[in-house]
Amino acid sequence: MGLRTPQQYIDSIRDDRTVFYRGEQVADVTTHPIIKKAVHHAALDFEMTEDPEYRELAVVKEGGDEYSRYFKIPASTDDLLKRSQLIEAATALGKTLVVLVKEIGTDALFALHRVSRQVDQKYETDYLRRVQAFYKHCRDNDLALSVAQTDVKGDRSAGPQNQPHPDYYTRIVERRADGIVVRGAKIHTSCTTNVNELIVLPTRAMSEADKDYALAFAIPVNTPGVKLVASPYGGSPKSEFDAPLSADRKMMETITIFDDVFVPWDRVFMAGEHDFAAAIALGFVEYHRFTAVSYKLPLVDALIGSALLMADMNGIAKAAHVRDKMIWLISYAETLRALTEMAAIRGTGDADGIFAPDALTTNMAKYHFAHHYHEALQHVQDIAGGMLVTGPGVEDFANPETGDLLRKYLGGRAGIDGEVRTRAMNMVSDLTTGDFGGYHAVLAIHAEGSLEAEKLMISRAYDSRRTLAYAKKLAGIQE
Ligand SMILES: Cc1cc2nc3c(=O)[nH]c(=O)nc-3n(C[C@H](O)[C@H](O)[C@H](O)COP(=O)(O)OP(=O)(O)OC[C@H]3O[C@@H](n4cnc5c(N)ncnc54)[C@H](O)[C@@H]3O)c2cc1C
């Protein structure tokens, strides 16, 4: 058992994985000009375990052994809160961008632990033993993980069986004595280019007819037949001055194609038990939405800080409409923080004592964040002004003919010159506009499930009996 250094992590992803970027196969993801930014960003998780400031939060000590806290199977509210704090701290170091190379994978592992026991009890399978062995492999080797859950899905109104072709959902095409052969494609898979293992989960409930689609497994990313087509979104070169948040860091998403991939049985965690597909899908999502609301906290803090900074520099901090917008932003962010903590406090354990955050509160937190995100952007952009998208470049400040003129004319209140104000403006611009701001905005609405998925879970998780009984009592209606 051992923690890895950042360099050991980087060395471990130099293998013969099949990655395409803008039509070309990538020979080495750690040196590719764009993907290496994602590698650098992911290395943060490994740097934190070595950093005295974060070590206590980032590392769990059990007996003489140490491992990354991400792998700690939650057994209490305190475990959930510490996990949330670690995710928040890592994202803050990542300049509002979640690191995710252990967060999402452990969300899946916790859910697989909880559901596999139930599957084994009904079908006399031995999935839990396989999940436990895989979990130990990941924890003891400090591995980086991705989760491919979202299928390409084709016609959204139809299930796997009724699609224009049979491969819109990932499926088993052959069962062999030593394992299964899998075909299909998942989309939006984060970090796949630069992790060690890929966990695959079902994305929805499945019927008896969908048995071959009720599928969960894990494989190394360099398994033959796995083809990763990386998205070039946000991949244009940027300077530190123009884009202080995103110039040197990034997450990669891929379309993850399983071109008849062989998976040995000891890595298969569901193969046909369709009546548990929803339990795995939702079990993962509940942990993952808690991860989401935890990693949104530095983002909403950055929005408040940006509004404060620009209001001050623009000399409008005391204006009535600005105070009104600040109060809105503070309430927005602090409601998210309170709900996130409450999701852990209301968390409960299953028969084995594995804790999960409260589903109702987690979904309320995620829905609150996502539903109001664009309004938050509107307030920050309103306070900052149009220079978010019209300012000069770093070269113009360096040019002796224009530099001093820009310092003079682009300044704000007394003491704020044009270069300082442009730096602040560029940070807010990177956060709220352009490809990084746009990435955050779409991430807010879609990642970890769409708004409608969260609403569905709120209505499912809310127990209406208490309030209905109270209304009847108020009305004098006897049961
Ligand atoms: C940046 C980013 C990173 C992500 N990372 C990962 C990852 O690492 N792993 C992973 O597995 N997934 C990941 N996701 C996927 C994310 O969970 C999905 O985007 C989300 O579930 C929505 O799916 P979709 O994008 O296919 O949109 P769609 O499902 O097509 O949604 C579009 C619209 O259609 C509606 N809709 C869909 N189905 C129906 C229906 N049957 N009836 C009525 N309306 C419907 C939705 O409510 C929504 O309004 C990521 C997404 C993003 C944006």
The ligand as a Gaussian input file, in Angstrom:
#p B3LYP/6-31G(d) Opt

LIG

0 1
 C      -18.332000      18.842000     -18.799000
 C      -19.086000      17.573000     -18.547000
 C      -18.446000      16.507000     -17.932000
 C      -19.114000      15.298000     -17.744000
 N      -18.447000      14.239000     -17.199000
 C      -19.032000      13.004000     -17.192000
 C      -18.301000      11.846000     -16.791000
 O      -17.139000      11.944000     -16.386000
 N      -18.899000      10.638000     -16.870000
 C      -20.187000      10.491000     -17.319000
 O      -20.674000       9.372000     -17.362000
 N      -20.914000      11.574000     -17.703000
 C      -20.377000      12.817000     -17.641000
 N      -21.103000      13.923000     -18.023000
 C      -22.440000      13.685000     -18.537000
 C      -23.602000      14.323000     -17.803000
 O      -23.984000      13.562000     -16.704000
 C      -24.688000      14.442000     -18.883000
 O      -24.353000      15.572000     -19.666000
 C      -26.060000      14.580000     -18.382000
 O      -26.463000      13.384000     -17.786000
 C      -27.021000      14.944000     -19.529000
 O      -26.916000      13.993000     -20.571000
 P      -26.749000      14.480000     -22.087000
 O      -25.604000      15.408000     -22.145000
 O      -26.740000      13.289000     -22.951000
 O      -28.031000      15.335000     -22.355000
 P      -29.478000      14.817000     -22.667000
 O      -29.801000      13.649000     -21.778000
 O      -29.642000      14.630000     -24.116000
 O      -30.344000      16.052000     -22.171000
 C      -30.769000      17.107000     -23.031000
 C      -32.210000      17.445000     -22.624000
 O      -33.040000      16.333000     -22.907000
 C      -33.862000      16.043000     -21.771000
 N      -34.173000      14.629000     -21.822000
 C      -33.311000      13.581000     -21.883000
 N      -33.984000      12.421000     -21.926000
 C      -35.294000      12.738000     -21.896000
 C      -36.506000      11.978000     -21.941000
 N      -36.499000      10.630000     -22.003000
 N      -37.684000      12.646000     -21.881000
 C      -37.718000      14.006000     -21.807000
 N      -36.604000      14.775000     -21.781000
 C      -35.420000      14.144000     -21.835000
 C      -32.998000      16.460000     -20.577000
 O      -33.770000      16.670000     -19.400000
 C      -32.389000      17.743000     -21.124000
 O      -33.313000      18.792000     -20.954000
 C      -20.464000      15.169000     -18.173000
 C      -21.110000      16.258000     -18.762000
 C      -20.442000      17.454000     -18.949000
 C      -21.178000      18.591000     -19.606000

